């Protein structure tokens, strides 16, 4: 038996109303994209540092790769914030995150003392990739309605 506070699935009515607010979808996508947008801005304003970071990962040509990273982080973030191209931005940022995570946090190569921290960071990034997938799916469903 349901009361006035719940809906199918047991979601309290105040939460249902909050989740129905259009701003919440945008705010959630903004929260997910913000580390990539901020990182892109930082790399853009310190291109030498961005190139050194790429070079430190053993990638060459560092300047070209750094420029591509900036383009993906800023362009992907902008596309992700739109409903129409959310799927494309999510895909760009998710693929970037896969490569960056495999390059920067291969926990299986770290000594025991560092392995736990690297594994936690690795799987935090996996969760971000999952978040992009969910956001793209929900934005796609909203476009179909």
N, C-alpha and C positions, 0 to 999 in steps of 0.2 A: 504494500500500500504506500502510495506516495503522499508527501505532504507539500505545503506551499513552497518549501525551500529547495526541493529537489526536482530533478527532471530525469528522464530515462538515463540510465547509467549512474544515477546518484550524484550528478554534478549539481552543486548548490546553485540556486537561482542567481544570486549576486555574481558568482563566477561566470555563469552562462552569459549574463548581461555584459560583463566586462569583456569576455572573449568575443562577443559579437560587435564590439566597437571597431570601426575601420582603422583607427590609429594604432591599435595594438599590433596588427600584422606589420605595419610599417615600422613601428618601434622595435619589434622583434628582429626584422631583417636588418635594421640599422645596427642593432647590438651585434648581430652576427658578422656584418661586414666591417664594422668599425676598426678591428685590429688590422685588417688588410688595407683599408683606406689610409689609416694613420701611418702604417709602415710604408706605403707607397709615397706619401707626402714626405716622410723623413728621408727616404732614399732619394727622392727627387731633389730635396734641398741639400743633401750631402751625397752627391753622386760618387765622389771619390771613395767615401766610406762604403757605399753600396757595392761598388766594384771590388773593393778589398774584401768585403764579406763573401762575395761570389768566388773570388780567387782563393779565399781561405777554405772553401769547400772543394777546391781542386778543379773548378770549372773554368774553361777558357773558350772563347775570348770573353774575359770578365766584363768589359764595358758593354758589349752587345747583350750579354745575358742579363746584366743588371738593368739595362734599358727595357728588355722584354719583361722582366719581373715587375718593374714599375708600371708598364703598360697593362699587364694582367691585373695587378693589384688595384690600380685606379679605375681602369676600364671595367674590370669584372665587378668591382664594388658599385660603380654607377649603374651598370646593367642590372645587377642584383636588386637594386632599389626600385626598379620599375616592375610593374606587374607583367607587362607584355614580354619583356626579355629577362625576367627573373631567372628562368631556366638556363639561359646562356651565361649570365653572370655567375650563377651557382656552379655551373659546369666548369667555367674557367677557374674559379677560386678553388673548387674541389680538386681538380686535376693538379693545379699548382701546389695545393696542400699535400697531395699524395707524394709528388716528387720532392718537395721541400722536407717532408717528414722522413722519407726514406734516406735522403742525403744527410740531414742534420741529426737524426735521432735513431740510428740503427742500434737499438739497445743490445742486440745480440752480439755486437762487437765490443761492447764496453766491459771493463773489469767489474768484478762483483760489487765493489764499493759504489760505482756509478750506475750500474745496470738498473736498479730499481727506479731511480729518478728518471733516467732516460726512457724506461718502459712506460712510466706514468705519463710523461710528456708525449710520447708516441701515441698512446691510446687517447689522450685528450684531443690530439689532432684527428684521430679517427672519428671521435665524437663530433668534431666540427664538420667533417666531411658528411657525416650522417645528418647533421643539422641543415646543411645546404641542400641535401636531397629532399628532406621533409619540406623545407621552405619552397623549393621549386615545385614539388607536387601540390602543395596547398595553393600556391599562386596560380598554377595551371588550372586547378579545379575552380578557383574563383573566376578565372577568365571564361570558363565554359558555362558559367551560370548566368 
